[in-house]
């Protein structure tokens, strides 16, 4: 009965007592969905399965642990390139690639199911997630721009300043998100 979405992309696992499932006959599983948006209600992602609870939980946690492992690897890559930039400040492509990878880690981490383990409101997590998506493209542009070291024209300087401004918008928006309730 909430006015904003609470967990629309959460994977739900329900234990069904064994005496409820009738082998060798048709079993019907009814799912009642209540949505905030009237035109979009239903199962958002993943699959509907009936099976032994331990096997389903094992597959669920294994999938999430593999996602976390990938995030750890991406975080290591991001940290490496940011630290490499500290040692060689003239190679700005390392800085932008590190920021790009860090934003990718934030976006991907907020797509995992572990975000529900910490009790943060989904509304704010989604704002941070999509702000990270917004940060991805300017950093990708600057990485390519500095990696190939093209000649600088006046139009490119204007374009660069535009992308810097686009990078500052979501960063400042994050502060607004945390300071306001809406």
C-alpha positions as a printed Julia matrix, in Angstrom:
182×3 Matrix{Float64}:
  0.0     0.0     0.0
  2.96    2.32   -0.51
  2.87    5.36   -2.76
  6.33    4.7    -4.23
  7.83    1.37   -5.38
  9.42   -0.66   -2.59
 10.99   -3.73   -4.21
  9.77   -4.21   -7.75
 12.98   -5.87   -8.92
 13.48   -8.07   -5.89
 13.72  -11.8    -6.45
 11.27  -13.55   -4.18
 11.68  -17.14   -3.02
  8.78  -18.77   -1.2
  8.96  -22.12    0.52
  5.99  -24.31   -0.36
  5.21  -27.22    1.98
  5.71  -30.56    0.18
  2.11  -31.65    0.8
  0.87  -28.64   -1.23
  2.42  -29.86   -4.5
  0.66  -32.77   -6.18
  3.05  -34.89   -8.23
  1.9   -36.18  -11.63
 -0.89  -33.57  -11.84
 -1.27  -29.95  -12.84
 -0.21  -27.52  -10.13
 -1.38  -23.92  -10.44
  0.64  -21.12   -8.92
 -1.28  -17.86   -8.66
  0.72  -14.67   -8.16
 -1.07  -11.49   -7.11
  0.81   -8.34   -8.1
  0.0    -4.88   -6.83
  1.73   -2.11   -8.67
  2.22    1.61   -8.27
  2.09    2.21  -12.01
 -1.31    1.09  -13.29
 -0.11    0.08  -16.76
  2.88   -1.97  -15.56
  2.22   -4.77  -13.11
  3.66   -8.26  -13.1
  6.84  -10.21  -12.72
  9.66   -7.84  -13.53
 12.61  -10.17  -13.94
 13.92  -13.67  -13.45
 11.82  -16.8   -13.65
  9.02  -18.63  -11.89
 10.09  -22.05  -10.65
  8.75  -24.76   -8.42
 11.4   -27.02   -6.94
 13.27  -28.03   -3.82
 13.95  -24.93   -1.73
 17.62  -25.79   -0.97
 18.45  -26.11   -4.68
 16.71  -22.85   -5.56
 18.42  -21.0    -2.69
 21.8   -22.47   -3.69
 21.37  -21.29   -7.3
 20.18  -17.87   -6.1
 23.14  -17.27   -3.78
 25.65  -18.7    -6.24
 24.44  -16.31   -8.94
 24.65  -13.36   -6.53
 28.11  -14.34   -5.31
 29.36  -14.48   -8.9
 27.97  -10.98   -9.44
 29.75   -9.75   -6.31
 32.98  -11.41   -7.46
 32.73   -9.56  -10.78
 32.15   -6.3    -8.87
 35.25   -6.91   -6.78
 37.28   -7.43   -9.94
 35.86   -4.25  -11.52
 36.56   -2.32   -8.3
 40.14   -3.56   -8.35
 40.54   -2.41  -11.95
 39.03    0.96  -11.08
 41.32    1.39   -8.08
 44.34    0.36  -10.12
 43.72    2.97  -12.79
 42.95    5.7   -10.24
 46.14    4.9    -8.33
 48.05    4.77  -11.6
 46.76    8.27  -12.34
 48.1     9.5    -8.99
 51.57    8.29  -10.02
 51.36    9.75  -13.55
 49.06   12.76  -13.6
 49.86   13.58  -17.22
 48.05   10.36  -18.33
 44.49   11.56  -17.76
 43.01    8.58  -19.6
 43.77    6.48  -16.5
 41.71    8.85  -14.36
 38.72    8.78  -16.7
 38.85    5.02  -17.16
 39.01    4.6   -13.37
 35.96    6.86  -12.93
 34.12    5.05  -15.73
 34.79    1.69  -14.09
 33.8     3.02  -10.65
 30.48    4.29  -12.03
 29.97    0.91  -13.69
 30.59   -0.79  -10.33
 28.01    1.45   -8.6
 25.43    0.78  -11.33
 26.05   -2.97  -11.33
 26.1    -3.22   -7.53
 22.69   -1.58   -7.36
 21.35   -4.16   -9.83
 22.22   -7.07   -7.53
 19.87   -8.52   -4.95
 22.19   -7.62   -2.08
 20.85   -4.07   -2.09
 17.82   -5.37   -0.2
 19.99   -6.76    2.61
 20.89   -3.34    4.02
 17.47   -1.73    4.46
 17.97    1.36    2.28
 14.93    2.72    0.5
 14.65    1.55   -3.11
 13.69    5.05   -4.23
 17.08    6.49   -3.27
 19.02    3.49   -4.53
 17.41    3.82   -7.96
 18.27    7.52   -8.07
 21.9     6.69   -7.34
 21.87    3.85   -9.86
 20.6     6.01  -12.7
 22.93    8.85  -11.72
 25.78    6.38  -12.15
 24.49    5.55  -15.64
 24.47    9.26  -16.42
 28.11    9.54  -15.29
 29.22    6.63  -17.5
 29.06    8.36  -20.89
 31.06   11.53  -20.13
 33.81    9.45  -18.57
 33.85    7.09  -21.53
 34.09   10.09  -23.86
 36.99   11.62  -21.91
 38.8     8.3   -21.73
 38.67    7.89  -25.53
 39.46   11.56  -26.05
 42.59   11.45  -23.88
 43.67    7.97  -24.92
 43.98    8.92  -28.6
 45.29   12.43  -27.84
 43.59   14.2   -30.74
 44.37   17.8   -31.63
 42.33   20.28  -29.65
 40.07   22.63  -31.58
 37.86   25.32  -30.09
 34.78   23.17  -30.73
 36.38   20.29  -28.83
 37.05   22.55  -25.84
 33.38   23.6   -25.84
 32.37   19.95  -26.12
 34.74   19.0   -23.27
 33.3    21.7   -21.0
 29.79   20.47  -21.8
 30.74   16.96  -20.75
 32.36   18.25  -17.57
 29.09   20.02  -16.78
 27.18   16.82  -17.48
 29.45   15.03  -15.03
 28.78   17.62  -12.31
 24.98   17.45  -12.63
 24.52   13.9   -11.25
 27.16   14.44   -8.58
 25.33   17.5    -7.31
 22.02   15.68   -7.72
 23.25   12.97   -5.36
 23.62   15.55   -2.61
 20.1    16.81   -3.31
 18.77   13.21   -3.19
 20.21   12.65    0.25
 19.03   16.01    1.58
 15.44   15.86    0.36
 12.64   13.35    0.78
 11.19   13.67   -2.74
